[in-house]
Amino acid sequence: MRIVQIAAEFAPIAKAGGLGEVVLGLSRELGAQHHSVDIIIPKYSLIDPKTLQQLKMEIADFRCQEKGQPISNAMWSANAQDCSLHLLEARHPAGYFHRDRIYGFADDAARFLYFSRAAMEYLKLKNEPIDVLHLHDWHAAACAVILKDLLSREIKVKSVVYTIHNLEYQGKCAAHDLDAIGLSGSSYLTSARLQDPDSRYPHTINLMKGGIVYADAVNTVSPTYAKEILTPKRGYGLAPFLKKAKLIGILNGIDAAIWNSATDPMLAGRYSADDSSAKIVKAKNANKELFKKRYSLDGQNRPLIGAVTRLAPQKGTDLLLAAVEQTLDAGGSFVLLASTPVPEIRRQFEQLKELYKNNPRVLLQYEYNEELAHQIYAALDFLLVPSLSEPCGLTQLIALRYGTIPIVRATGGLKDTVFDCEDGKVPLEQRNGFVFYEPTAPALNSVILRALNMYKTDHATHLTILRRAMRCDYSWKQPAQEYLKLYRKMHSAKPKISEHLTAIS
């Protein structure tokens, strides 16, 4: 099949979170299975050209209308991480993609609407048949609308698949934002189209809803999250439309080439699930000791708990704040590698850093660093993921692969991938971590005490769970097969979008 993926991120060259990792891992695995995969992302100025191979200009100048004005664009092609990339250079007077980060600007909706229209204009120019147009999150959702309502005769696409990575971020904007890219914005302010479901804001356009309504198939990134977002609490107004779209959950994977403790060049000691217990322990200890020495952490043999995360309310930031003190009280050390675009959360964690600035048992780093992330996963004994909501979560999957035992709250993809080591209802071979349920400080404290008590008093059980964790296969092989099954199902079924367009015409 010929598959075109359109997204805002692609790891590691343009990454703000898990979205970029998913686009990379899925694309690479589909390519390994002999499908043709092209990925379209913006050509952000923050992309280091050294990370790209065979970078060349594919189309020197093509125009895209915004507010009736033609704007020049170029499309570059390159190879990165064994994937075929197409990078849209938007020569926009507002410098849409010439900024110091990917998201977090007042004009984000306008930026990604323009990207969506320009990406579709590029596909029209290419004039090549596409089996699957795979769109990711709200940033690319408008591509489905543009295709079906403007360019269905110019671009030959068999089916459109839309993946929701996080339902909380929906891309809300005004009708005039659609006008700007050539769509009649006011005509989309109906319940059957892109009108936001919140009755308080009847003049708001919801781009994610557009992806849900206009795609031929809709999925999200874990089976449990797919169930959760069909409820009023987690559906954020879109649950009725997700039910109509027959939402399915396909669990994310991790890229087993990038996240591989046996070959990771950033580690002091390398190890794999096939190694002896003695070799694994020796390598883990080497990573831990070098890490502690490098960051002047306490030299005693203490259990090391940590988190690698984006600090947002859904990530359980209050629980993370509580976890530092709880870990220290229980005799452990704590490491946090995180970043946040939220000013209030940033202030809270800066205050935490000031509080513990002279404590050799605490390391708090608030600027993401890829090398440091690899070293933390290998050095930690336990990884904490206390999320209130988690579509899938990649951090716990990486931890498992690195023999770091996850401590997670039972939600979304965390519930699908981590199973409590003391849960008698779960088959013994699946028990690979620690799980708590209530999003409260006492529940968190209880699970931390359980984990650290096992570490201190039952080395044999700790090692058994560590080895069990490393044997978990959360690579992209199985998820890619699930996506291929979905693609093929769309080709054999009557597209629901045709029925939808008939209903609204």
Secondary structure, DSSP 8 states (H G I E B T S, - for coil): -EEEEE-S-BTTTB-SSHHHHHHHHHHHHHHHTT-EEEEEEE--TTS-GGG-EEEEEEEEEEEEEETTEEEEEEEEEEEETTEEEEEEEE--TT-TT-SSSSS--TTHHHHHHHHHHHHHHHHHHHT--EEEEEEEHHHHHHHHHHHHHTSTTTS-EEEEEEEES-TT---EEEHHHHHHTTS-GGGG-STTTTB-S-TT-TTEEEHHHHHHHHSSEEEES-HHHHHHTTSHHHHTT-HHHHHHTT-EE------TTTS-TTT-TT-SS---TTS-HHHHHHHHHHHHHHHHHHTT---S---EEEEEEE--GGG-HHHHHHHHHHHHHTT-EEEEEEE-S-HHHHHHHHHHHHHTTT-TTEEEE-S--HHHHHHHHHH-SEEEE--S--SS-SHHHHHHHTT-EEEEESSHHHHHH--BTT-TTS-GGG--BEEE-S-SHHHHHHHHHHHHHHHHH-HHHHHHHHHHHHH---SSHHHHHHHHHHHHHHHHS--HHHHHHHHH-
